[in-house]
Amino acid sequence: MFNRARLKLTLWYLLIIVLISLSFSFVIYRFLTSEINRVLRMERMRQEGLYVPSKRFVIPLQFGEPSRQKGIIITPPNPEVLEEAKDRILMMLIIINLGILGLSGVAGYLLAGLTLKPIKNMVDEQNRFITDASHELRTPLTSLKSEIEVNLRDKKLTLIEAKKLLESNLEEVNNLQYLSDNLIKLAQTHQPNGLRFVKVSLLKISEDA
């Protein structure tokens, strides 16, 4: 049961992380590709004579008088290179998301185990309590049933024997009542202000015992 719940919780963790990762990747890809597309449009317009750059892209080799300034003029990038850059960006984002998917699966599985561990411990304690309580209840009930069945089959049952049977049954009923009272007290310990704890003397308790 808990293995199935752990897998379901892991899938929910994984789904949330993947959605967030894909959303960020989509925004990053759209932003980068929009800049690349803008450069491509400018290059096409420049080639068609519709756009003239207001500044020359020059890297100066040495500084001197403006008329004697020398440098390297940077040419606009090749459109094929920009298209390849878009493909590389997409591929890198896919690889990153696959890595996030794998790490998130492992981390989600571990976190799901830590999340369900207290619940599993509580359920195990509850099952152990039910088993112990059932055993404690079965013992006096079995004794009552056995004594009553045996004596009912005895056709020569005297009044004295019937009285002893009732006394024995009453003792078992008292045990059942004592057990039920303790179960009620145990249930109250999980409620706020259900029980008030006081200091006791272990010496006195041991002497009384």
N, C-alpha and C positions, 0 to 999 in steps of 0.2 A: 504494500500500500504506500509506504513512504518512498520507495524507489520511484514509483509512478508519479507521486506528487513532486518529488525532487526534479524529475525530468520535465514536468509541466512548468514548474517554477523557473527552471533553467531556460526553457524556451521563451517564457515571458521576458526574462531578463535579456535574453539574446535579441528578441524582437525589438525591445525598446532601444537597446544600444545600437542595433543596425539601423533603425529608423533615424536616430540622431546622427549617426555617422554618414548615412546617405544624404541627409538634408544638408549637412555642412559641406560634403563633397560636391553636391549639386551647386550650392552657392559659390564655392571656390571655382568650380569649372566654368560656370557662367560668367563670373567676374573676369577670369583670365582670358577666356575665349572672346569676350566682348572687347577687351583691349587688343587682342590679336586681330580681330575682325576690323577694328577701327584703323589699325595700321595698314591692313590690306586695302581698305577703302581709300585711305589717303594715297597709297602707292598707285592704285588704279587711276585715281583722279590726277595724280602727278604725271603718270604716263600719258593720259589723255589731254594734258595741258589745262585741266580745270582747276588745278591746285598748284600754287607756287609756295614753297616753304618760306616763311619770313626770316628764318635764321639758317645759316650754313652750319652744318655739323662738322666742326674742325677741331682736331686735337693738336694744339700747338707743340712743335718740336723745340722751339726756342723762343724766347721773348725778346722783343726789340721794338723798333718803331712799327706802328700799325701798317705802314706801306710795305715794310719788309718782312712782315710776319709770315712764317712758313708753317705748314702743318699737313695733316692727312685728312682729307675729306672722307667722311664716313658715308658710304652709299646705303640706301634703304635696303632692308633685308629682302631676300628672295621670297616670293609668295609661297613657293613649294616648301621652303624651310619653315615658314610660319604654319603651314598646314601640318607639316610633320611635327612641329612643336605642340600643336593641339592634340594630335594623336598620342604623343608621348605623355602629355599631361593626363589625358584620359586613362592611359594604361597605368600610370603611376597611381592615380586615384583608385583604380580597380584593385591593384596589388595591395595598397594600403588598407582598403576596406576588407579585403580577404584576410589580411593579417589581423585586423581588428575583430573580424568575425571569429577567427580561431581562438584568439586570446580571450575574447568575451565568452566563448563557449566554456572554456576551462574555468575562468574566473566565476562565471555564473553558476556552474555546477558546484564549485566549492562554496560560494556564498549561499546557494540554496540548501546545501547540507548544514551549514552553520545556522541558517534561519530555522530549519525544521528540527534541529537537534533538541531544543527545549521542549517542543511539542511532542517529539518522539519519546523523550524521557518521561513526560507527564502521562502519556498514554500507556507506557510500559508500567509505570507505578500504579495507574488505575487498574490495568489488567491484573497486576499482581495482587492488588487489594481485593478485587472481585474474587479472585481465586481463593485467597486466604479466608475471606468472609464466607464464601460458599462452603469451604471445608469446615469452618467453625460452626456454621448453621447446620450442616449435614449431620454432624456427630450427635447432638442432642435429639434431633428429629429422628434419626435412625434408632436411637435408644428408645424413644417414646413409642415408635411404631412397632418395634420388636416386642417390647414388654406387653403392649396392648394386644397384639395379635396372639402371642403365646397364651395369655390369660383368657382371652375370649374363647380359645379352643378347649380350654379346660372346663369340662362340664361340672366338676366337683369343686369349683372355686368357692371358698368360704369367705365370710365377711371380713375376717382378719386378713386374709390374703389380698382381698380387694382393697382394704385400707392401706396395706403396704404398697400395693401397686399405685394407688393415688398419691401416696407420699413420694414415691419415687418419681412419678410423673410431675408432681409439683416441683420437685427439685430440678428436673430438666427444664421445666417452664421458667423457673427462676434464672437458670443459666441463659436461656434464650432472651429473657428480658434484660439481663445484665449485658449481654452482647449487643442487643439493639440499642440500649442506652449509650454504650460506648461508641457505637457507630454514629449516633446522633451527635455526641460530643466531638467526634472526629470531623464530622461534616461542618460543625460550627467553627472549627479552627481556621477554615478557609474564608470565613466571613469577617468583615471588620468589626472589632469589639465583640467578637463572638464569645471569647473566653478571656477571663482575667487571670493572669499568672501571678503567683505569689511565691515568696521565698519559703522553703521548707527545710526541715532538719533531716538530713540523711541518716543521722544517728538514731533519731526517734523512729523513722520509718523502718530501719533495719531491726530495731528492738521490737517494734510492733509485729514485724513479720516473723 
